[in-house]
Amino acid sequence: MPRDLNHSELRNRVDSLNARYRHHSATSVLEGALRDPDAGELAMVSSFGAESVALLHLVAMVDRKTPVLFIDTRLLFAETLTYQQEVAERLRLENLRIIKADRATLDSRDPYGALRLSDTDACCALRKTEPLNAALDGYDGWITGRKRYQSGTRAALNFFEVEEDTGRIKLNPLAHWTPEDVRAYMEENRLPRHPLVAQGYPSIGCQPCTSKVAPGEDPRSGRWRGQAKEECGIHFVNGRPVRNTVPNGTKQGEQA
């Protein structure tokens, strides 16, 4: 279980971590955090999506034994499942864990696989948020791919954040990276790209809720198109899914 800390103690510990690693690079903050008692036991959560391979490679270079949690919602693109296997093998990830909702739970709450048609939030909670929370039980925090450029509300995103609802820490090693940094890192390390990116999918989630994005559209516009929904729900603020907007009102979201 995460440490039994009150919110003030947790915030103080996170403030101390941010002060300690403030001027560190993504690699050194990741190296330090994986060994720092104040950070505790960490796991990485990855969607194996459009940009995920950059952070996965970074983690593999630091410590291939780092737990990597991949949530298989049973509604993912076949290309994502194949890509996940290829990347895991190429990076020689030694502690990859495939997370799925229990079949009995799915049969009870979504017996026909149609929950997404009536309540997308409930579908995401059932297939993604709840399995992830269960998988993270026992860890003090988790590593994400969130970056400052992804939304105006993240302009001051720190390496370490407080997840007050759970008493866990979020580590964002790529917080200061730009889109150009991500592309350059992938090119320099010759990392394989998700095959759907070239087909017009710059942001990739479950197949039924992801559509192609036209040139000039916001990269997240293909997620839950036409619905007042921007997030799957794994990132929360005060118990509610994050709803992020940039100054011009376009949607931006998580990329793990």
N, C-alpha and C positions, 0 to 999 in steps of 0.2 A: 504493500500500500504506500502511496505518497506520504511524506512525513506529515505528522499531525502538527501543523503550524497554523497560528492565526494569521489573518491577512496582513497585519502589520509586520510580523516576523518574516513572512514570505516576501513581502515587498522589500524589506531591508536586505534580505539575502540576494534578491535579484539586483537591487541597486548596487550592492557590493560587487557582484559579478560583472555588471556593466562597467563599473569604474575600473575594475581590474583588467578587462579586455578591450577597453574603449578604442585603443589605437591598433589593435591586432588585425591581421588579415583574416580572411575567411578560413584559410587552412589552420592558422595558429589558434584562432578562437575555438575551432572544432577540436583540435588536438588538446588544448587546455581543458575544455569543458568535459571531454570524455574521461579526464583523469582528475578533475577537480572535485573534492568532496562536497563543496557547496552546491555543485550542479547535480550531484547524485547519480543514480543509474538512469541512463538515457537510452531511448530507442528512436530510430528514424521511422517516419511514416512517409511512404511514397506511393504516388498514384501510377508511376511509370508512364507519365503523360508526356506532353510536348517538350518540356524543359527539364524533366526530372533527372535525366541521365547526368547532367552536370553535377548536381549535389550527390547523386549516387556514386559517381566516380571519385569525388572528393572524399566521401566517407570511406570508400574502399581503399583509397591510398593511405588514409590515416589508420584505419583499423577494420579489416575485412570481417572481424568477428562481431562488429556492432549489429545489434538486432535491427532488421529492416522489416517493417510491417507493411504488407500489401493487401489491401482490402478487395477481395473479389466479390462484387455485388451479385454475381450470376447474371448480370445484364450488360457486361462490358463488351466492347468490340472484340471480335476474334483476333484482330490485329494487335490489340493491347495485350492480350494473353500471350500471344506469340512473342511480342516485343519484350515482355517481362521476362520470359524464359531466356531469350537471347542475351539481354543485358545482364541478367544475373549470372549467366555462364561466362560471359566475356569479362565481367568485373570480378569474377570468382568470389561472389558474396557467400560467406560461410554461415550466416545466421538469418537467412530469409524465412519469413513466416507468412504463410498465406492465411488471411483472415476471412472467414465467411460466416454469415448468419446461420444459425442452426436450422437444419432442414425442417424439423418439427415446428419451430417457431414460424418459419416462412409458411408452412402449410396451414398453420392456425390463423395467421394474421393477413396472409396474402395468398390464399389457396389457388387463385386463378392467375396470379401474376399481373393483375390489373390495378393494383393499388395506385400505381403511378398515374393512372388516368383520372382518378378522383381526388388524390391527395399526395402531391409530390413530396411535401415535407415529411409526411408519415412514411412514405416509401424510402426516402433517404435515411430517416432515423432507423428504420427496421434493417435496412441492408448495409448501412455504412456507419452511422454514428454509434449505435449501440454495440455492434461488434468491435469497433475500434476502442470504445471506452472499456470494454471488458478485456481486450488485449493489452491495454496500457495499465491495467491494474497491476501494481507491483513495481512500476517505474516512477521515478521522481520527476521525469520530464520527457519531452519528445522533441525531435529535430524536425524542422519544417523547411520548406523552400520559399517562404514568404520573403518579399523584397519591397523596398521603399517605393519603387517606381510603379508598382501595381495599382496604387490608388492614392488619392490625395490624403486620405485618412492615415496612410502609412508613411507619410513624408518624414516622420520622426521615429520610425520603427527601430528599436534597439536589438542588439544581439539576443538579449534575454528578456523575456516577458513573464508576467504572472498570469497564470490561469486560475483565478480565484475560485471558480466553481468546483474545481477538482483538487486544488492544492498542489498542482503540478507546475513545472516551468516549461516554457517554450523556448527553444534555441533556434535562432534564425541566422545561420552562418552567412547567408548570401544577402543579408539585409541591405548592404550598401552597393550591391552589384547593379549595373545598368543592363538593358537588353543587349547592348553591344558587348558587355563583359561576358554574358552568358553565351552568345554566339561565338565569340572569340575562343572561349574556353572549350567549347564543343569542337570547334574546328582544329584548334591546336592539338587536342588530344584524340582527334579522329574518332569521336564518339558517334555511335549510330543514332540516327534520328528516328523518331516514331514515324512509321510509314504513312499515317493518316495526315501528317502535317502537310506533305506535298500535295495531298488531295483536297486541301482547303479546310482543314480542321486545326486551327491554331490552339484551341483549348478542347481537351478531350475528356469526356466523362462516360456515363453509361450510354449505350447505343440508342435506346428509345428517346433519350432526352438531349441528344447532341446532334446538331445539324451543321452543314457547311457554312462558312462565313465568306461573304462577298468582299472583294477589294474595297477598302475604305471603311468597312464596318469595324466596330469594336471587336477585339479578339474573343471576348466573352459572349458576344451576342448570339452565338450558336448554342449556348447552354440554356435549356429551358426556354427556348424561343417563344415569345408571345405570352409569357407568364411573369407575374410579379415575384420572381424568385431569382436570386443571384448566387446562392451558396448551397452546398449540400448539407451544411450544418455541423461539420466537425470542428469549426472554429467559432467559439462563443465569446460574447461580452455580456457579463451580468446575466448569464443564463439564456441569452437569445442569440440566434444565428447572426453572424456579422452581415450587415447590409452596407456595402461600401460604394461610394460615388466619388468621382473625381470632380474638379470644379465645374466642368461643362455639363455634368449630369450623366455622363456615360457610365456604364457599368464596368467594374473591375472586380476581380475575385482572387481566390486562393490558387496558388500553383505550388503543389508540393512535389 
